[in-house]
Amino acid sequence: MIAVEDWGLIDYKEAWDKQKVYADEVYNRKRVSTLIFCEHPSVITIGKTGSQSNIIPKPDFLKQMGIDVFEIDRGGDVTLHNPGQLVGYPIFNLVEYKQDLHWFLREIEQCIIELLHKYDINGGRVEGLTGVWIDGFRKICAMGLHCSRWVTSHGFALNVINNLKEFDLIVPCGIKDKDVTSIEKELGTRVEMEAVKEKCSKIFKKHF
């Protein structure tokens, strides 16, 4: 059984530092595998396969907007976090499940697909691309993991009620011919973040 924690709105660097502590504790069996929910103030992150060229404005402009940029150790390219986006960090020991990162990524995608079905949204996969999509071209959930000693960190970013206009600042995941969407945009109505977290928590506990 996994534990679930909600860190609320937290600065990206603080959350990243806390993830490292949790990952070490999970590895040393001082903490059970833990799914962390949080939201971040607007921030851009670049994964291991990412490029600064996928950030459109100059650094000075982003600084004026108060948007930091972090180069981090997860997989994937460039993504953006902002308030109203549900960020999930599964700090899991895969030795207790299956020592297969591709399997784990597909399981997370399946959890998000099942969550979207709760809102009558038909989420799915795109062959060769990580994450969850609507109609094959609107990305609703980005994913990128780091795995060390079979303990995972980083995770998924599900657009719920966040400002999608900020994604104009980047080429999301380095893919130029795709769009981004959110639960709110797909439904055309506001949803409650707490309800999304509750549903997501139950689904992850069922899978893990």
C-alpha positions as CSV (number, residue, x, y, z in Angstrom):
1,M,0.0,0.0,0.0
2,I,1.3,3.4,-0.9
3,A,1.0,6.6,1.1
4,V,-0.4,9.8,-0.4
5,E,0.7,13.3,0.7
6,D,-0.5,16.7,-0.5
7,W,2.2,19.4,-0.4
8,G,-0.2,22.1,-1.7
9,L,1.3,25.1,-3.6
10,I,5.1,24.8,-3.2
11,D,8.1,26.3,-5.0
12,Y,9.6,24.0,-7.5
13,K,13.1,23.9,-6.0
14,E,11.8,23.2,-2.5
15,A,9.7,20.3,-3.8
16,W,12.7,18.9,-5.8
17,D,14.9,19.0,-2.7
18,K,12.1,17.2,-0.7
19,Q,11.8,14.6,-3.3
20,K,15.5,13.7,-3.0
21,V,15.1,13.2,0.8
22,Y,12.0,11.1,0.3
23,A,13.7,9.0,-2.4
24,D,16.6,8.2,-0.1
25,E,14.1,7.3,2.7
26,V,12.1,5.0,0.4
27,Y,15.3,3.3,-0.8
28,N,16.4,2.7,2.8
29,R,12.9,1.4,3.8
30,K,12.4,4.3,6.2
31,R,9.4,5.4,4.3
32,V,6.8,3.5,2.2
33,S,6.4,4.3,-1.5
34,T,4.7,7.7,-1.5
35,L,2.6,9.6,-4.1
36,I,2.9,13.3,-3.6
37,F,0.4,15.8,-5.0
38,C,1.3,19.5,-5.3
39,E,1.0,22.6,-7.5
40,H,3.8,24.9,-8.4
41,P,4.0,28.7,-9.1
42,S,4.8,29.2,-12.8
43,V,8.1,27.5,-13.7
44,I,9.7,25.9,-16.7
45,T,11.8,22.7,-16.4
46,I,14.1,21.1,-18.9
47,G,14.6,17.3,-18.8
48,K,17.7,15.3,-19.8
49,T,16.8,15.2,-23.5
50,G,15.6,18.8,-23.5
51,S,16.9,22.0,-25.1
52,Q,16.9,25.7,-24.2
53,S,15.8,26.2,-27.8
54,N,12.3,25.0,-26.9
55,I,11.9,28.0,-24.6
56,I,10.6,30.8,-26.8
57,P,11.2,34.0,-24.8
58,K,14.6,35.3,-23.8
59,P,15.7,34.6,-20.1
60,D,15.4,38.3,-19.2
61,F,11.7,38.3,-20.2
62,L,11.0,35.2,-18.2
63,K,12.8,36.8,-15.2
64,Q,10.6,39.8,-15.5
65,M,7.6,37.5,-15.4
66,G,8.9,35.8,-12.3
67,I,9.3,32.5,-14.1
68,D,12.3,30.4,-13.2
69,V,13.9,27.8,-15.4
70,F,15.4,24.6,-14.0
71,E,17.5,22.0,-15.8
72,I,16.6,18.7,-14.0
73,D,17.4,15.0,-14.0
74,R,14.0,13.6,-15.2
75,G,13.5,12.2,-18.7
76,G,11.8,14.2,-21.4
77,D,12.1,17.7,-22.8
78,V,10.7,21.1,-21.8
79,T,7.5,21.5,-19.8
80,L,5.7,24.1,-17.7
81,H,4.1,23.9,-14.3
82,N,1.7,26.5,-13.0
83,P,-1.1,26.8,-10.4
84,G,-4.2,24.7,-11.2
85,Q,-2.1,21.9,-12.7
86,L,-2.0,18.8,-10.6
87,V,1.6,17.6,-10.3
88,G,2.1,14.1,-9.0
89,Y,5.4,12.8,-7.8
90,P,5.4,9.0,-7.2
91,I,8.4,8.3,-5.0
92,F,8.1,4.5,-5.5
93,N,10.5,1.6,-4.9
94,L,10.0,-0.5,-8.0
95,V,11.7,-3.4,-6.4
96,E,8.4,-3.9,-4.6
97,Y,6.5,-3.9,-7.9
98,K,8.3,-4.5,-11.2
99,Q,11.8,-3.4,-12.1
100,D,10.8,-2.0,-15.4
101,L,10.6,1.8,-16.0
102,H,8.6,1.4,-19.2
103,W,6.0,-0.7,-17.4
104,F,5.8,2.0,-14.7
105,L,5.3,4.8,-17.2
106,R,2.5,2.9,-18.8
107,E,0.9,2.2,-15.4
108,I,0.9,6.0,-14.6
109,E,-0.6,6.7,-18.0
110,Q,-3.3,4.2,-17.3
111,C,-4.1,5.8,-14.0
112,I,-4.5,9.2,-15.6
113,I,-6.6,7.7,-18.4
114,E,-8.9,6.1,-15.8
115,L,-9.1,9.4,-13.9
116,L,-10.1,11.2,-17.1
117,H,-12.8,8.6,-17.7
118,K,-14.3,9.7,-14.3
119,Y,-15.0,13.0,-16.1
120,D,-16.2,11.4,-19.3
121,I,-13.0,12.5,-21.1
122,N,-11.6,9.9,-23.4
123,G,-7.8,10.1,-22.8
124,G,-5.4,7.9,-24.6
125,R,-1.8,7.3,-25.7
126,V,0.1,8.3,-28.8
127,E,2.5,5.7,-30.1
128,G,6.1,6.6,-29.5
129,L,5.2,9.5,-27.2
130,T,5.0,9.5,-23.4
131,G,2.0,11.1,-21.6
132,V,-1.8,11.2,-22.1
133,W,-3.6,12.8,-25.0
134,I,-7.0,13.7,-26.2
135,D,-7.8,12.8,-29.8
136,G,-4.2,12.0,-30.4
137,F,-3.0,15.6,-30.6
138,R,-4.0,17.6,-27.5
139,K,-1.8,16.8,-24.6
140,I,-3.5,16.9,-21.2
141,C,-0.8,15.1,-19.1
142,A,3.0,15.4,-19.4
143,M,5.2,12.8,-17.8
144,G,8.9,12.5,-17.0
145,L,10.7,10.3,-14.5
146,H,14.0,9.9,-12.8
147,C,15.0,6.5,-11.5
148,S,17.9,5.7,-9.2
149,R,18.5,2.3,-7.5
150,W,14.9,1.5,-8.7
151,V,13.4,4.4,-6.7
152,T,11.5,6.8,-8.9
153,S,11.0,10.6,-8.6
154,H,9.5,13.4,-10.6
155,G,6.3,12.1,-12.3
156,F,3.3,13.6,-14.1
157,A,1.7,17.0,-14.7
158,L,-2.0,16.9,-15.3
159,N,-3.6,20.1,-16.6
160,V,-6.8,20.6,-14.6
161,I,-7.8,24.3,-14.2
162,N,-4.5,26.0,-15.0
163,N,-3.7,28.9,-17.4
164,L,-2.9,27.2,-20.7
165,K,-1.8,30.5,-22.3
166,E,1.5,30.2,-20.4
167,F,2.3,27.1,-22.6
168,D,2.9,29.6,-25.4
169,L,6.2,30.3,-23.7
170,I,7.5,26.9,-24.7
171,V,7.4,24.1,-27.3
172,P,5.8,21.6,-24.9
173,C,7.9,18.4,-24.8
174,G,9.7,19.7,-27.9
175,I,6.8,18.7,-30.1
176,K,5.7,21.4,-32.5
177,D,2.6,20.0,-34.1
178,K,0.6,19.2,-30.9
179,D,-1.6,21.3,-28.7
180,V,-2.2,21.4,-24.9
181,T,-5.6,21.1,-23.1
182,S,-7.0,20.7,-19.6
183,I,-9.9,19.0,-17.9
184,E,-11.6,22.4,-17.5
185,K,-11.1,23.1,-21.3
186,E,-12.4,19.7,-22.4
187,L,-15.5,19.9,-20.2
188,G,-16.1,23.6,-20.7
189,T,-16.8,24.0,-17.0
190,R,-14.8,24.4,-13.7
191,V,-13.8,21.4,-11.7
192,E,-12.6,21.1,-8.1
193,M,-9.0,20.3,-7.7
194,E,-9.6,18.5,-4.4
195,A,-12.1,16.1,-6.1
196,V,-9.5,15.4,-8.8
197,K,-6.9,14.6,-6.2
198,E,-9.3,12.3,-4.3
199,K,-10.2,10.4,-7.5
200,C,-6.5,10.2,-8.5
201,S,-5.4,8.9,-5.1
202,K,-8.0,6.1,-5.2
203,I,-6.9,5.0,-8.7
204,F,-3.2,4.9,-7.8
205,K,-3.9,2.9,-4.6
206,K,-5.9,0.4,-6.8
207,H,-2.9,0.0,-9.1
208,F,-0.2,0.0,-6.5
